[in-house]
Amino acid sequence: MSLQGVNTDASIAASLHSLVASLSPPHIGEFPFSVELTAALLAKDKLNAFGLMEPLSVEKSGERSVRAYGIYPKASFFNHDCLPNACRFDYVDADTEGNNTDIVIRAIHDILQGREICLSYFPVNENYSNRQKILFEDYGFTCACDRCKVEANWSDEDKEGDANEEEVDMEEDSDEQMEDTGVTEGDSGADFPHAYFFLRYMCDRNNCWGTLAPLPPSSDGTPSRIVECNVCGNFKNEDEEIVTDTNDEDGLDLDD
């Protein structure tokens, strides 16, 4: 019960409590949960649960449904940033032995000592207005990260299509975009400071919008040059700039 949560809708808690109580085995006697406890658990679930998503479907224009929710107490302590330095992977559909409901948090890039490790609570291509709406309605706060501070000063027209249009422009000519904006890695003073993030760490597969993070280092500690998308599962060799699919026979051999 130590996870954060704010009770919001008492009617939903009452309905759920009544439903669960009706399913309680007779030998238990009086249902041990109060309506107040049910409400508290619902509030904590809303703020801390992680959605386990169905696989990416290109035919559905990248839309993904949540197949289940899970509470991961340690992972719930990660705060949000609209330009995260870490991202989450789940392997529900992986053909592996053991528990496939585990989630893995990987750093997207090197993180300075003392810097907070943050995730994005939604795909990073969301525009400013949508991000603020989601965060306030679902998590109860207004984001004031570096990216939001920049985009808050953009015109309403810019905000409406910022992320999607940025991605399209970058795919057409990423080198030209970087030159025109004068953006370099770590250039937080530019008008478009997150251009580098989208170019380097966003998956370029159509309708994916996933985030790329390196695979774990080798047994001798050598950092991997292979990055994986946390949405579609594609791999990219940072040296060769080749995007591949794990099921593509002509794709990148990760054992090389």
MIKE-87546 format. One record per residue: x, y, z of N, C-alpha, C in turn. Coordinates in steps of 0.001 Angstrom, whole numbers, padded with zeros to 6 digits, always signed. Atoms other than C-alpha are relative to their C-alpha. Layout:
N
XYZXYZXYZ ...
This chain:
256
+000812-001211+000000+000000+000000+000000+000848+001265+000000 -000866-001173-000048+003006+002331-000216+000014+000764-001321 +000014-000683+001276+002484+003185-003901-000965+001176+000033 +000834-001190+000019+001017+006593-004665-001299-000257-000732 +001296+000094+000654-002586+007033-005714-000977+000943+000662 +000991-000939-000511-005433+009504-005354-001381-000505-000377 +001357+000454+000270-009028+008365-005000-000749+001047-000814 +000685-000944+000868-011123+009897-007776-001490-000307-000160 +001388+000337+000300-014358+008064-008656-000492-001073+000965 +000496+000932-001014-016127+006492-005692-000992-000991-000580 +001014+000888+000574-018893+005019-007870+000632-001219-000662 -000687+001128+000640-016436+002868-009839+000511-000968+001062 -000496+000851-001083-014868+001593-006623-001139-000790+000631 +001147+000676-000612-018289+000782-005180-000514-001123-000897 +000478+001018+000937-019328-001105-008315+000931-001199-000031 -000967+001092+000019-016132-003116-008415-000029-000783+001299 +000058+000664-001301-016324-003859-004699-001206-000926+000075 +001210+000821-000017-019883-005132-005093+000154-001235-000875 -000190+001126+000902-018919-007335-008032+000926-001043+000607 -000967+000938-000570-015880-008876-006338-000573-000688+001231 +000603+000580-001209-017782-009390-003087-001004-001090-000350 +000990+001009+000409-020491-011309-004961+000652-001290-000464 -000727+001187+000459-017835-013708-006267+000782-000675+001113 -000745+000553-001130-016319-014351-002853-000608-001327+000453 +000514+001310-000453-016614-018007-001726-000781+000122+001312 +000847-000098-001202-019326-018512+000926+000742-000307+001302 -000652+000405-001245-016963-020130+003427+000866+001112+000588 -000815-001103-000517-014973-016888+003726-000784+000870+000971 +000829-000851-000855-017903-015161+005361-000057+001421-000553 +000070-001395+000432-017944-011388+005256+001218+000351-000856 -001075-000375+000914-015894-010010+002352+001005+000882+000731 -000985-000677-000847-012604-008801+003920+000414+001393-000483 -000395-001303+000537-012110-005748+001666-001124+001014+000191 +000981-001078-000101-013874-002470+002407-000056+000758-001317 +000100-000836+001199-015078-000084-000286+001163+000979-000050 -001106-000966-000063-012415+002375+000881+001317-000634-000453 -001220+000686+000408-009645-000196+000430-000021-000284-001498 +000136+000221+001443-010964-001089-003031+000306+001273-000770 -000251-001290+000650-010924+002603-003973+001489+000348+000027 -001432-000298-000118-007360+002983-002696+000817-000859-000953 -000707+000894+000903-006187-000048-004679-000193+000409-001453 +000257-000466+001360-007845+001257-007845+000837+001226-000330 -000779-001220+000213-006142+004624-007427+001470-000321-000200 -001406+000385+000134-002746+003000-006969+000243-000725-001315 -000128+000709+001268-003350+000766-009970+000048+000986-001161 +000060-000962+001101-004200+003744-012201+001324+000731-000179 -001228-000776+000092-000996+005623-011374+001248-000851-000197 -001222+000808-000029+001403+002679-011228+000021-001204-000923 +000045+001207+000827+000240-000104-013563+000681+000222-001345 -000597+000005+001332+002139-000929-016745-000882-000829-000918 +000773+000755+000973+000247-002007-019832+000878-000951-000779 -000687+000987+000840+001410-005193-021539-000733-000013-001334 +000649-000299+001266+000717-004459-025182-000024-001206-000938 +000016+000997+001070-000308-006651-028093+001064+000369-001021 -001044-000302+000979+002220-006921-030952-000399+001123-000945 +000238-001071+000960+002584-004027-033378-000596-000574-001271 +000623+000401+001257+000321-004343-036416+000086+001152-000981 -000120-001048+001015+001324-002316-039462-001334+000215-000687 +001300-000115+000653-002109-003057-040949-000942+000914+000768 +000843-000857-000827-003688-001160-038037+000617+001378+000210 -000660-001309-000070-001532+001928-038677+000753+000198+001307 -000808-000094-001197+000568+001143-035645-000776-000015+001295 +000788-000006-001228-002326+001056-033173+000202-001315+000749 -000206+001181-000837-001771-001329-030276-000970+000044+001171 +000916+000086-001130-004225-002511-027651+000720-000575+001207 -000550+000551-001242-003432-003270-024035-000676-001341+000265 +000565+001325-000261-003882-006970-023397-000129-000277+001491 +000059+000209-001448-003248-006787-019658+000758+001131+000692 -000723-000963-000819-002027-004536-016869+000706-000746+001122 -000720+000616-001107+000526-005377-014237+000654+001054+000878 -000704-000884-000936+001953-003710-011136+001414-000537+000209 -001409+000334-000216+005751-003757-011017+000538+001029+000998 -000299-000998-001048+006591-002065-007694+001295+000775-000209 -001259-000714+000187+010232-001257-008456-000067+000926-001213 +000069-000805+001223+009544-000026-011993-000924+001196+000160 +000941-001100-000177+006722+002188-010742+000655+001248+000580 -000691-001166-000564+009288+004469-009101+000665+000863-001076 -000565-000826+001066+010544+005680-012487-000936+001159-000313 +000775-001164+000380+009367+009206-013215-000004+000171-001511 +000179-000248+001430+008343+010563-016596+000877+001131-000498 -000628-001109+000725+010283+012676-019067-000378-000164-001469 +000398+000076+001404+009167+013539-022599+001178-000272-000927 -001207+000460+000682+012775+012932-023694+000712-000953+000957 -000514+000937-001011+013525+009809-021642+001435-000418-000286 -001334+000572+000201+016971+008356-021079-000009-001519+000202 +000165+001451-000115+015615+004824-020585-001359-000375-000563 +001302+000444+000502+012774+002741-021982-000257-001437+000444 +000456+001289-000523+010809-000379-021148-000210-001001-001132 +000233+001099+000929+010768-003723-022946-000813-001085+000706 +000641+001217-000501+008366-006610-022455+000017-001026-001126 -000153+001084+000959+008538-009988-024139-001091-001052+000213 +001131+000902-000244+005079-011467-023636-000104-001052-001094 +000145+000927+001123+005160-013066-027082+001290-000744-000334 -001274+000658+000273+008750-014275-026878-000108-001501+000239 +000006+001459-000117+009259-017999-027397+001170-000429+000876 -001069+000315-000946+011368-018463-024284-000570-000719+001212 +000420+000663-001223+011240-020528-021149-000002+001005+001154 +000029-000873-001169+010413-018937-017823-001140+000990-000053 +001075-000967-000168+008320-015951-016903+000069+001060-001092 -000028-000963+001094+007456-013936-020020-000785+001275+000325 +000668-001237-000398+005595-011265-018050+000965+000985+000653 -000989-000931-000529+008831-009701-016797+000136+001202-000939 -000349-001146+000824+009666-006204-018011+001463+000354+000259 -001414-000346-000064+013171-004917-018689+000141+001491-000271 -000286-001416+000207+014355-001311-018329+001432+000120-000503 -001338-000182+000559+017299-000341-020531+000275+001482-000208 -000423-001366+000291+019222+002905-020783+000051+000191-001507 -000021-000303+001426+018808+004538-024183+001395+000429-000430 -001349-000499+000279+022236+006169-024019+000736+000136+001326 -000755-000203-001226+024974+006909-021509-000673+001071+000856 +000655-000921-000930+023616+008675-018410+001036+000507+000987 -000968-000586-000914+025699+011069-016365-000289-000421+001436 +000157+000358-001403+026293+010101-012754-000815+001071+000716 +000846-000921-000734+023637+011666-010546-001241+000431-000746 +001171-000360+000798+021155+012180-013388-001119-001005+000239 +001138+000890-000231+017672+010771-012756-000300-000821-001252 +000399+000877+001095+016675+007796-014899-001512+000106-000170 +001426-000231+000252+013300+008531-016499-000479-000775-001221 +000679+000632+001126+010886+006738-018808-001005+000987-000585 +001161-000713+000527+008268+008156-021129-001212-000876+000216 +001197+000786-000296+004778+007077-020106-000830-000292-001245 +000707+000214+001260+003683+007026-023777+001003+000178-001131 -000946-000164+001110+005270+007034-027267+000505+001436-000099 -000616-001328-000034+007667+009955-027656-000448+000902-001138 +000437-000846+001109+006022+011175-030882-001245+000818+000328 +001184-000782-000362+002996+012603-029004+000333+001492+000013 -000268-001433+000003+002666+016359-029491-000226+000601+001382 +000011-000676-001308+002791+018889-026669-001387-000040+000657 +001350-000062-000579-000970+019271-026178-000464-001358+000486 +000420+001348-000397-001629+015537-026113+000777-000490+001218 -000805+000438-001143+001245+014905-023723-000508+000626+001297 +000470-000687-001201+000033+017507-021250-001366-000521+000434 +001342+000504-000304-003551+016212-021481+000068-001380+000649 -000116+001361-000530-002559+012574-020885+000580+000014+001409 -000676-000019-001294-000240+013373-018000-000894+000581+001095 +000860-000618-001016-002748+015605-016227-001200-000892+000326 +001206+000795-000230-005788+013366-016695+000301-001372+000593 -000302+001366-000445-004094+010008-016085+000941-000063+001198 -001010+000069-001057-001283+010897-013697-000040+001183+000958 +000219-001081-000946-002341+014173-012103+001085+001050+000087 -001013-001055-000059+000585+016422-012994+000192+000636-001369 -000348-000717+001220+001702+018960-015583+001494-000101-000206 -001416+000223+000260+005026+018203-017231+000709+001320-000291 -000822-001184+000229+007724+020876-017166+001423-000421-000349 -001322+000462+000407+010592+018898-018688+000581+000969-001032 -000663-000903+000932+013089+020570-021019-000733+000071-001337 +000712+000005+001283+011184+019491-024119-001295+000791+000086 +001269-000716-000143+007875+020818-022818+000216+001504+000151 -000288-001423-000143+009458+024135-021856+000242+000651-001354 -000241-000522+001340+010602+024579-025446-001297+000050-000802 +001192+000082+000835+007371+023440-027094-001140+000864+000520 +001027-000880-000543+005213+025538-024758+000047+001377-000653 -000157-001307+000642+006575+028589-026593-000279-000035-001491 +000330+000093+001413+005683+027276-030032-001433+000456-000224 +001371-000396+000321+002548+028477-031803-000913-001210+000079 +000956+001097-000055-000637+026417-031570+000080-000860-001256 -000105+000753+001243-000186+025421-035209+001192-000927+000028 -001186+000849-000124+003302+024123-034487-000268-001181+000911 +000248+001051-000984+002105+022158-031464-000892-001098-000553 +000989+000951+000479-000683+020482-033395+000622-001186-000701 -000572+001104+000748+001577+018451-035613+001487-000183+000197 -001451-000057-000151+005031+018807-034137+000691-001340-000159 -000773+001245-000021+006087+015220-033520-000131-000789-001294 +000182+000781+001212+004523+013488-036524+000686+000652-001192 -000624-000696+001099+005720+016169-038921+001514-000036+000127 -001439+000080-000211+009168+016124-037359+000540-001311-000533 -000469+001314+000413+009476+012415-038002+000012-000113-001518 +000063+000065+001452+008383+012745-041648+001136+000792-000616 -001068-000836+000529+010808+015585-042289+001356-000669+000162 -001295+000607-000273+013666+013677-040708+000253-001192-000899 -000180+001147+000869+013049+010564-042768+000387+000456-001396 -000303-000490+001339+013235+012663-045953+001449+000446-000131 -001373-000491+000084+016533+014320-045181+000500+000360+001383 -000385-000222-001386+017863+013894-041667+001243+000864+000102 -001221-000793-000067+021267+015375-042419-000288+001471-000223 +000345-001392+000274+019736+018522-043868-000706+000618+001191 +000719-000512-001168+017434+018884-040856+000970+000388+001099 -000961-000288-001050+020349+018700-038461+000816+001243-000316 -000808-001146+000383+022339+021244-040468-000800+001290+000105 +000813-001209+000003+019458+023700-040803-000309+000486+001403 +000365-000402-001347+018556+023669-037123+001212+000271+000870 -001209-000204-000786+022139+023706-035935+000028-000834+001251 +000112+000823-001202+021324+020923-033494+001119-001017+000037 -000956+001058-000249+024042+018732-032089-000377-000685+001287 +000323+000750-001215+023936+016141-029325+000303+000860+001218 -000162-000760-001227+023392+017898-026024-000227+001484-000187 +000237-001416+000245+022484+021234-027648-001375+000382+000509 +001291-000266-000618+019699+022178-025241-000477+001413-000227 +000409-001371+000180+019649+025832-026265-000632+000264-001342 +000564-000207+001321+018422+025330-029822-001524+000027+000056 +001453-000032+000068+014824+025922-030925-000576-001401-000140 +000468+001363+000259+014597+022230-031749+000944-000990+000669 -001035+000782-000697+016686+020507-029058-000221-001490-000054 +000247+001429+000000+014978+017146-029387+000110-000614-001400 -000190+000558+001336+015735+016737-033117+000971-001172+000043 -001007+001060-000072+018794+014673-032265-000594-001265+000601 +000615+001169-000631+016738+012388-030017-000810-000788-001016 +000821+000688+000981+014256+011608-032790+000850-000678-001071 -000854+000555+001037+017013+011028-035322+000739-001242+000472 -000876+001057-000504+019077+008755-033122-000755-001122+000705 +000589+000984-000919+016682+006988-030790-001444-000384-000314 +001351+000414+000362+013282+006734-032522+000063-000982-001160 +000045+001009+001057+012536+003664-034646-000571+000626-001270 +000462-000584+001256+012133+004576-038322-000906-000938-000791 +000970+000865+000669+009796+001701-039151-001345+000722-000076 +001246-000705+000231+006503+002966-040565-001032-000293+001095 +001057+000091-001016+003846+003659-037879+000419-000719+001270 -000453+000677-001214+005996+002249-035096+000103+000969+001174 -000204-001018-001033+007127+005290-033024+000666-000556+001252 -000674+000574-001156+009111+003005-030741+001318+000691+000303 -001271-000572-000435+012299+003901-028884+001081-001074-000074 -001117+000922+000162+015679+002305-029568+000918+000042+001210 -000951+000094-001113+017966+001088-026788+000966-001136-000274 -000995+001043+000266+021184-000955-026903-000340-001306+000715 +000075+001293-000666+021193-004647-026139+000973-000008+001174 -000928+000073-001141+022923-005646-022881+001434-000208-000473 -001405+000178+000384+026747-005554-022981+000381-001474-000011 -000488+001372+000068+028713-008696-023725+000533-000436+001355 -000456+000550-001275+030066-010960-021001+001265+000676+000525 -001216-000680-000444+033350-009024-020940-000225+001493+000238 +000324-001389-000287+031533-005712-020504+000031+000929-001188 -000041-000840+001195+031864-004474-024080-001408+000468-000365 +001342-000500+000348+028903-002207-024947-000450-000514-001364 +000546+000488+001261+026630-003487-027693-000210+001164-000963 +000288-000973+001046+026367-001592-030983-001332-000299-000675 +001298+000368+000536+023032-003266-031686-001081+000588+000897 +001117-000561-000761+019908-001369-030635-001285-000702-000408 +001271+000687+000215+016437-002855-030305-001137+000983+000210 +001193-000829-000175+013069-001150-030744-000912-000627+001042 +000828+000547-001067+010851-001510-027692-001454-000187-000408 +001376+000190+000476+007674-001571-029825-000070-001124-001028 +000109+000987+001068+008236-003542-033033+001020-001129+000120 -000989+001049-000179+011281-005537-031899+001082-000034-001054 -001057-000037+001013+013434-004576-034899+001338+000350+000627 -001351-000278-000450+017185-004358-034506+000694+000923-000993 -000734-000935+000839+019534-001716-035835+001458-000007+000425 -001425-000084-000261+023297-001787-036126+000412+001460-000080 -000333-001416-000021+024496+001652-035087+001120+000351-000969 -001114-000262+000909+027590+001302-037267-000446-000046-001460 +000382+000209+001394+025891+000087-040443-001291+000712-000373 +001248-000696+000259+022580+001987-040052-000967-000865-000805 +000918+000915+000679+020576-001056-041139-001087-000411+000964 +001121+000428-000816+017111-001737-039782-000431-001378-000464 +000337+001374+000349+016206-005398-039662-001097-000514+000896 +001014+000685-000793+013511-007675-038388+000583-001323+000447 -000553+001246-000544+014290-010649-036181-000409-001210-000812 +000469+001123+000787+012288-012898-038512+000366+000124-001473 -000405-000228+001385+013844-011546-041705+001240-000824-000312 -001119+000876+000307+016077-014188-043277+001193+000771-000553 -001081-000800+000592+018048-011459-045056+000489+001069+000957 -000291-001058-000939+018395-009378-041929+001373-000139+000633 -001285-000069-000678+021271-008619-039645+000218-001225+000882 -000372+001130-000852+023006-011563-038013+000610+000547+001271 -000452-000567-001246+023360-010564-034384+001185-000751+000590 -001132+000759-000504+026007-013217-033852+001308+000431-000641 -001225-000439+000670+028447-011496-036196+000815+000917+000895 
